[in-house]
Amino acid sequence: METILFLAHTETDGTLPKPALETVTIARKLAQELQAPLMAGLVGETVQAAANQIATCGASRLLGVSGTDFGQSRYATDVAAAEAICKAIRPTLVIVPGTSRFMRVLAGVAHRLSGRVDTHVTAIAFSNATISISRWYYRQRMEGILQRTQRPWFIALDPGCYEPYRGDSGNARLEMVSLEALDSWRRTTATSFQAPPADEQTIRPDADLLFVAGAGWTKKQPDGKVHVAEAQRLILDFLRSSQASLGGSKSLVDLSGEGQAVLPFMTHLNQIGQTGATPRHPKGLSTCCHGEE
């Protein structure tokens, strides 16, 4: 029988972020379909508030690793905390939100526990006594459906794929896992956070509209010239006014190797690893524009 562990980190205020609540939804659904026990593990400076958020989710055990050392995103402490929770539960399936914090450590946890890991998962299904996951490849052009027999199996769910869990909160009984951070784990320290202004964001997972820009924006126009600056202004103005999300576009980035122009803001997004993160939108609205006159 499978044992399912929902594993997440808390926000700075001790609550769960939206991607974590979305992961609770599919973890509960899978536990019900498999008739398997569901448990939850939380990591953060404080975790009681997060535990209270999911007190009625059906988890038979709620475990936590907390303390100042576990409040910030850091590989050494996060991987140790996740490993400690997994060893206390011995799950076969570990479902986590695909946040940047956990995406950095999930492979390390799986390696320590002789498991396997799949990231950027968009759906989890159970049929014919088999668990399958879906994810997209080649810039969201091909969908793959995968199955594994190796356990434990770590699955990182992309944000925006399921509705957030909205169960009643309560006074959760939380089991604390004792874990003392070693001095060697503290060599990396987060000193500040940097984020773009809200009106400058181009990746908006909660947007109702997905804008996919094609290669025509950076090709020569009828006058024989490339109008990259004008193209960038038009795209960014549209995104600001419509609050659409910009989908990853391989053509706008990779054509630089062929000597073609690349939009400056797309090059920046590629460097920080966001161009491959095409969000999934609940209303399914999208627009595609190639930019050729």
Salt bridges, closest charged atoms under 4 A:
GLU2 OE2 - ARG151 NH2 2.90
GLU33 OE2 - LYS29 NZ 2.66
ASP69 OD1 - ARG186 NE 2.99
ASP78 OD1 - ARG101 NH2 2.83
GLU83 OE2 - LYS87 NZ 3.02
GLU83 OE1 - ARG112 NH1 2.84
ASP118 OD2 - ARG148 NE 2.58
ASP158 OD1 - HIS120 ND1 3.04
GLU163 OE1 - ARG166 NH1 3.44
GLU175 OE1 - ARG61 NH2 2.99
ASP183 OD1 - ARG186 NH1 2.67
GLU200 OE1 - ARG240 NH2 3.27
ASP206 OD1 - LYS18 NZ 3.01
ASP208 OD2 - LYS283 NZ 3.65
ASP223 OD2 - HIS227 NE2 2.72
GLU230 OE1 - HIS227 ND1 3.90
ASP237 OD2 - ARG233 NH1 3.92
ASP237 OD1 - ARG240 NH1 3.23
ASP254 OD2 - LYS250 NZ 3.52
